[in-house]
Amino acid sequence: LEGISSIAEANAWLPCFIEHFNQKFAKCARNSKNLHRSLTESDAELEDIFTWQEPRKVTKNLTITYDKCIYLLEPTELNHKLVGQYISFLEYPDGTVALMHEGRKINYSVFNKLAGLQQNEVVENKRLGSVLAHIQQQHEELEKQNKRSRLKKSMPSRKAQKAVIEQRKLNPVLDSCG
């Protein structure tokens, strides 16, 4: 292939290849008028569009579950009105997540069921009782249905989420992007 043996030589040859390729395979449009529509969404809206989205029902404890995690909604007046309603759970390609209802992002904290607690660890959370009650209720329902499987292949996993969080800790500028 043109005597190329390194990446630098390949990069230098690339413009010549693209020009030759376009001459060989290019086709003229039937209509010469540009019919492309201008973009109406903002960058933030586009980021939200390209997410994995799933509806989740808000419990009376202001929690939802997704990918073996419990998400605790902040106990605000607006969020209390969401009890029993469905909100959108958005998972971005980089593994970060967001909760949304009618275009409004909802603040939350995460209770990770997979993370083990140290026996001597003190957990100061006023809502711990509601989280534990919710977990117990879910376990009982799954036992009744005989569905205590931890494998779910129809959705993306949180593998990249930890790396993204660590990266954002190192570079706070990334927080303003997402």
Secondary structure in CASP SS format (residue, H / E / C, confidence):
PFRMAT SS
TARGET T0000
AUTHOR 0000-0000-0000
METHOD secondary structure of the structure
MODEL  1
L C 1.00
E C 1.00
G C 1.00
I C 1.00
S C 1.00
S C 1.00
I H 1.00
A H 1.00
E H 1.00
A H 1.00
N H 1.00
A H 1.00
W H 1.00
L H 1.00
P H 1.00
C H 1.00
F H 1.00
I H 1.00
E H 1.00
H H 1.00
F H 1.00
N H 1.00
Q H 1.00
K H 1.00
F H 1.00
A C 1.00
K C 1.00
C C 1.00
A C 1.00
R C 1.00
N C 1.00
S C 1.00
K C 1.00
N C 1.00
L C 1.00
H C 1.00
R C 1.00
S C 1.00
L C 1.00
T C 1.00
E C 1.00
S C 1.00
D H 1.00
A H 1.00
E H 1.00
L H 1.00
E H 1.00
D H 1.00
I H 1.00
F C 1.00
T C 1.00
W E 1.00
Q E 1.00
E E 1.00
P E 1.00
R E 1.00
K E 1.00
V C 1.00
T C 1.00
K C 1.00
N C 1.00
L C 1.00
T E 1.00
I E 1.00
T E 1.00
Y E 1.00
D C 1.00
K C 1.00
C E 1.00
I E 1.00
Y E 1.00
L E 1.00
L E 1.00
E C 1.00
P C 1.00
T C 1.00
E H 1.00
L H 1.00
N H 1.00
H H 1.00
K C 1.00
L C 1.00
V C 1.00
G C 1.00
Q C 1.00
Y E 1.00
I E 1.00
S E 1.00
F E 1.00
L E 1.00
E E 1.00
Y C 1.00
P C 1.00
D C 1.00
G C 1.00
T C 1.00
V E 1.00
A E 1.00
L E 1.00
M E 1.00
H E 1.00
E C 1.00
G C 1.00
R E 1.00
K E 1.00
I E 1.00
N C 1.00
Y E 1.00
S E 1.00
V E 1.00
F E 1.00
N E 1.00
K C 1.00
L C 1.00
A C 1.00
G C 1.00
L C 1.00
Q C 1.00
Q C 1.00
N C 1.00
E C 1.00
V C 1.00
V C 1.00
E C 1.00
N C 1.00
K C 1.00
R C 1.00
L H 1.00
G H 1.00
S H 1.00
V H 1.00
L H 1.00
A H 1.00
H H 1.00
I H 1.00
Q H 1.00
Q H 1.00
Q H 1.00
H H 1.00
E H 1.00
E H 1.00
L H 1.00
E H 1.00
K H 1.00
Q H 1.00
N C 1.00
K C 1.00
R C 1.00
S C 1.00
R C 1.00
L C 1.00
K C 1.00
K C 1.00
S C 1.00
M C 1.00
P C 1.00
S C 1.00
R C 1.00
K H 1.00
A H 1.00
Q H 1.00
K H 1.00
A H 1.00
V H 1.00
I H 1.00
E H 1.00
Q H 1.00
R H 1.00
K H 1.00
L H 1.00
N C 1.00
P H 1.00
V H 1.00
L H 1.00
D H 1.00
S H 1.00
C C 1.00
G C 1.00
END
